[in-house]
């Protein structure tokens, strides 16, 4: 084993960031994701290989804040009403998954380990939990977090986070330690009281604080207040012996419907990225290669059994909850790994003398190995999990040198495509509706089949060489995360967005879109112009009315975009014939 070199914190930081930068760039280039790059970089610089950086336990204590920051950002995307609608998946899918996976894993371990039941439970039940820190970024980068599939995966992860509380209690009870004196029902009441306390604090303390800072225009204080909110929420939960990630998530949900949501997300995101990267670096450093070398077959076979068991159980649960088999398989593979909370629970079991240090290290290696496999499993099974193209529309998108990619060939997308081609611009059009593609082909239109919100499919369609990417699909499925991911993958292409309504414009205001247009605005203006013409107004009067409306609407929308509050500018809505002139003069 290589001894850790005596470096100061600055040298260690430079080494960690340098290795992380190199490996994440490499693994991104190979399409394997950032997580695997961080894990391998941490393993190389850690005490078990090069020994350039030490104290992995100390670093992971700090880096666990990255999980709290991640859950805070996820909470910002889920307002309380949306979370309430997910309760069936959270306490249905989540509870069934944790219970069945825990039982199955403990049963498997009884066949391979000669250990007391307490030790088997302390090792097996934590393996039922998946890696929130790995799965959520994968869903976000693929633009699938807000899809039905992503919401179900998140519901399971959220229940897993809630289940940490009874698992900690169970470990304490089995050890007979001091925490065993606190009954489970008492811990549940403390959890409920803590959540209610955070809700009240968010409503009556945090929101007024952000309003005060916003009115003063202090950008730096806004960042400080955002960090304070997350860390204070996590600290309160840690003080009560609860999940710090749960506290941060509740704080995020409480601010999800506030006008500061997007600014908070933008401020917190850099800290989340850095701390989450540090977390995976620390996990890689903790990977005891000596333990793996001493019992390689056990580690590999247990990791394989863990992945197979969780995949099979989640697949069966998905089918039972009426998912198609491809979606159920994707859900099982995505959540098949062990999670970061396994390290926490293994450490507690070690402190409680249920397991020894060597066993904790061995199972830490199993969790890490299972996390490493996830990007490979998702990549290798992509062709199986993807919905096959119907017989009549076999062609998927391909790069053909088009200057513009148009996503969606409904009424809106048809007009956009034809206008571009009328201007001499080459266009590649993508739509996911096979019937629509079949109907369009009868009129000579060439539409490719596929989900145009997927980064890999856009790349296949030639987005890397396109100058325009225009999202024209029906509905309100676009998110800021998706548009940021598209912009990061194809920075040379300008992004144009068909927004569902004014609220969509406000929600996407932090996105990198070069232009967003409300889908019915121009046609509504055209109809109003025709109506005014039918009433006998002259062209000058019609033009003046349109200019007044557009200027008034633009000023109102600018104020809403600045504040993130759709109620701003209510006094500028034209509700009487004399208000058009008044609003224009007031502007």
GICORPE-V281963 format. One record per residue. N is the residue number from 1. OMEGA is omega as a letter, one per 40 degrees, with the letter a starting at -180 (* if undefined). NEAR is the number of other ideal C-beta (glycine too) atoms within 10 Angstrom. Layout:
BEGIN
N_OMEGA_NEAR, N_OMEGA_NEAR
END
This chain:
BEGIN
1_a_10, 2_i_11, 3_i_8, 4_a_19, 5_a_14, 6_i_7, 7_i_15, 8_a_8, 9_i_8, 10_i_8, 11_i_13, 12_i_18, 13_i_13, 14_i_14, 15_a_18, 16_a_23, 17_i_15, 18_i_13, 19_i_23, 20_a_23, 21_a_13, 22_a_12, 23_i_22, 24_i_21, 25_a_12, 26_a_14, 27_i_20, 28_a_14, 29_a_9, 30_i_12, 31_a_10, 32_i_18, 33_a_20, 34_a_22, 35_a_27, 36_i_24, 37_i_27, 38_a_26, 39_a_24, 40_i_22, 41_i_27, 42_i_30, 43_a_23, 44_a_17, 45_a_24, 46_a_27, 47_a_20, 48_i_21, 49_a_16, 50_i_15, 51_a_15, 52_a_21, 53_a_25, 54_i_18, 55_i_14, 56_a_22, 57_i_12, 58_a_10, 59_a_22, 60_i_23, 61_i_11, 62_a_12, 63_i_22, 64_i_24, 65_i_23, 66_i_24, 67_i_27, 68_i_27, 69_i_27, 70_a_26, 71_i_31, 72_i_29, 73_i_21, 74_i_23, 75_i_26, 76_a_23, 77_a_19, 78_i_22, 79_a_16, 80_a_13, 81_i_9, 82_i_14, 83_i_17, 84_i_11, 85_a_11, 86_a_18, 87_i_10, 88_i_11, 89_a_19, 90_a_20, 91_i_14, 92_i_17, 93_a_23, 94_a_23, 95_a_14, 96_a_18, 97_a_27, 98_a_21, 99_a_14, 100_i_18, 101_i_26, 102_i_20, 103_a_15, 104_a_20, 105_i_23, 106_i_18, 107_i_12, 108_a_19, 109_i_20, 110_i_12, 111_a_7, 112_a_11, 113_i_15, 114_a_7, 115_i_16, 116_a_12, 117_i_10, 118_i_19, 119_i_19, 120_i_20, 121_a_20, 122_i_28, 123_a_26, 124_a_22, 125_i_24, 126_i_26, 127_i_30, 128_a_26, 129_a_30, 130_a_29, 131_i_28, 132_a_24, 133_i_25, 134_a_27, 135_a_23, 136_i_21, 137_i_19, 138_i_20, 139_a_21, 140_a_21, 141_i_19, 142_a_19, 143_a_22, 144_a_22, 145_a_23, 146_i_20, 147_i_17, 148_i_11, 149_a_19, 150_i_20, 151_i_18, 152_i_22, 153_a_25, 154_i_23, 155_i_21, 156_i_27, 157_a_27, 158_i_24, 159_i_20, 160_i_23, 161_i_21, 162_a_19, 163_i_22, 164_a_20, 165_i_20, 166_i_16, 167_i_22, 168_i_19, 169_a_20, 170_i_17, 171_i_24, 172_a_21, 173_a_18, 174_a_18, 175_a_18, 176_a_13, 177_a_15, 178_a_8, 179_a_16, 180_i_15, 181_i_10, 182_a_14, 183_a_11, 184_a_13, 185_i_9, 186_i_11, 187_i_19, 188_i_13, 189_i_11, 190_i_15, 191_i_19, 192_i_10, 193_i_11, 194_i_20, 195_i_17, 196_i_11, 197_i_15, 198_i_24, 199_i_15, 200_i_11, 201_i_18, 202_a_19, 203_a_13, 204_i_9, 205_a_12, 206_a_22, 207_i_16, 208_i_10, 209_i_14, 210_i_21, 211_i_13, 212_a_12, 213_a_19, 214_i_17, 215_i_8, 216_i_10, 217_a_8, 218_a_13, 219_a_12, 220_i_8, 221_i_16, 222_i_19, 223_i_18, 224_i_13, 225_i_19, 226_i_25, 227_i_15, 228_a_13, 229_a_25, 230_a_25, 231_i_18, 232_i_17, 233_i_30, 234_a_26, 235_i_13, 236_a_17, 237_i_25, 238_i_14, 239_a_11, 240_a_16, 241_a_15, 242_a_21, 243_i_26, 244_i_23, 245_i_30, 246_i_24, 247_i_28, 248_i_29, 249_i_31, 250_i_23, 251_i_29, 252_i_28, 253_a_24, 254_i_23, 255_a_23, 256_a_19, 257_i_13, 258_i_20, 259_a_20, 260_a_22, 261_a_19, 262_i_19, 263_i_19, 264_a_25, 265_i_21, 266_a_13, 267_a_17, 268_a_22, 269_i_15, 270_i_11, 271_i_17, 272_a_21, 273_a_15, 274_a_16, 275_i_19, 276_i_24, 277_i_23, 278_i_23, 279_a_25, 280_i_29, 281_a_29, 282_i_28, 283_i_28, 284_i_29, 285_a_28, 286_a_22, 287_a_24, 288_a_23, 289_i_14, 290_i_12, 291_i_21, 292_a_19, 293_a_10, 294_a_12, 295_a_14, 296_a_11, 297_i_7, 298_a_16, 299_a_20, 300_a_14, 301_i_14, 302_i_26, 303_i_24, 304_i_14, 305_i_19, 306_a_27, 307_a_20, 308_a_14, 309_a_21, 310_i_26, 311_a_20, 312_a_15, 313_i_23, 314_i_28, 315_a_20, 316_i_14, 317_i_22, 318_i_23, 319_i_14, 320_i_12, 321_i_16, 322_i_8, 323_i_20, 324_a_11, 325_i_12, 326_i_15, 327_i_19, 328_i_23, 329_i_19, 330_i_24, 331_i_25, 332_i_23, 333_a_22, 334_a_26, 335_a_25, 336_a_27, 337_i_27, 338_a_28, 339_a_27, 340_a_25, 341_i_25, 342_i_26, 343_i_22, 344_a_18, 345_i_23, 346_i_26, 347_i_16, 348_i_21, 349_i_26, 350_i_17, 351_a_13, 352_i_19, 353_i_12, 354_i_24, 355_i_24, 356_a_12, 357_a_11, 358_i_14, 359_i_19, 360_i_24, 361_a_18, 362_a_21, 363_i_28, 364_i_20, 365_i_24, 366_i_24, 367_a_27, 368_i_26, 369_i_21, 370_i_25, 371_a_27, 372_a_20, 373_a_18, 374_i_23, 375_i_20, 376_a_12, 377_a_17, 378_a_18, 379_a_14, 380_a_11, 381_a_15, 382_a_11, 383_i_8, 384_a_11, 385_a_16, 386_i_16, 387_a_13, 388_i_9, 389_i_15, 390_a_12, 391_a_7, 392_a_11, 393_a_20, 394_a_9, 395_i_12, 396_a_14, 397_i_22, 398_a_10, 399_i_14, 400_i_13, 401_a_9, 402_i_21, 403_a_16, 404_i_22, 405_i_26, 406_a_28, 407_a_28, 408_a_27, 409_i_25, 410_a_16, 411_a_11, 412_a_20, 413_i_24, 414_a_19, 415_a_12, 416_a_21, 417_a_23, 418_i_13, 419_i_11, 420_a_19, 421_i_14, 422_i_8, 423_i_8, 424_a_7, 425_i_14, 426_a_12, 427_i_20, 428_a_25, 429_a_28, 430_i_27, 431_a_24, 432_a_18, 433_a_17, 434_i_16, 435_i_11, 436_i_19, 437_a_23, 438_i_14, 439_a_13, 440_a_19, 441_i_13, 442_i_7, 443_i_7, 444_a_6, 445_i_15, 446_a_12, 447_i_26, 448_i_22, 449_i_23, 450_i_23, 451_a_18, 452_i_27, 453_i_24, 454_a_20, 455_a_17, 456_i_15, 457_i_20, 458_i_26, 459_i_15, 460_a_17, 461_i_26, 462_a_18, 463_a_23, 464_a_14, 465_a_15, 466_i_23, 467_i_13, 468_i_19, 469_a_25, 470_a_26, 471_a_24, 472_a_24, 473_i_22, 474_i_14, 475_a_11, 476_a_15, 477_a_14, 478_i_26, 479_i_20, 480_i_18, 481_a_21, 482_a_24, 483_i_22, 484_i_18, 485_i_20, 486_a_26, 487_i_18, 488_a_11, 489_a_16, 490_a_21, 491_a_9, 492_a_10, 493_i_22, 494_a_16, 495_i_21, 496_a_19, 497_i_21, 498_a_23, 499_a_21, 500_a_18, 501_a_14, 502_i_16, 503_i_12, 504_i_18, 505_a_20, 506_a_21, 507_a_20, 508_a_22, 509_i_16, 510_a_17, 511_a_21, 512_a_15, 513_i_22, 514_i_14, 515_i_11, 516_a_18, 517_i_14, 518_a_16, 519_a_19, 520_a_12, 521_a_14, 522_i_10, 523_i_12, 524_i_11, 525_i_15, 526_i_11, 527_i_11, 528_i_14, 529_i_16, 530_i_11, 531_i_11, 532_i_17, 533_i_13, 534_i_8, 535_i_9, 536_i_7, 537_i_15, 538_a_10, 539_a_10, 540_i_8, 541_i_13, 542_i_17, 543_a_13, 544_i_15, 545_i_17, 546_i_15, 547_i_12, 548_a_19, 549_a_16, 550_a_12, 551_a_14, 552_a_21, 553_a_19, 554_i_11, 555_i_16, 556_a_21, 557_i_19, 558_i_12, 559_i_13, 560_i_20, 561_i_17, 562_a_12, 563_a_16, 564_a_18, 565_a_14, 566_a_17, 567_i_8, 568_i_18, 569_i_18, 570_a_9, 571_a_10, 572_i_17, 573_a_11, 574_a_17, 575_i_7, 576_a_7, 577_a_7, 578_a_8, 579_i_16, 580_i_17, 581_a_13, 582_a_14, 583_a_21, 584_i_16, 585_i_8, 586_i_11, 587_*_12
END
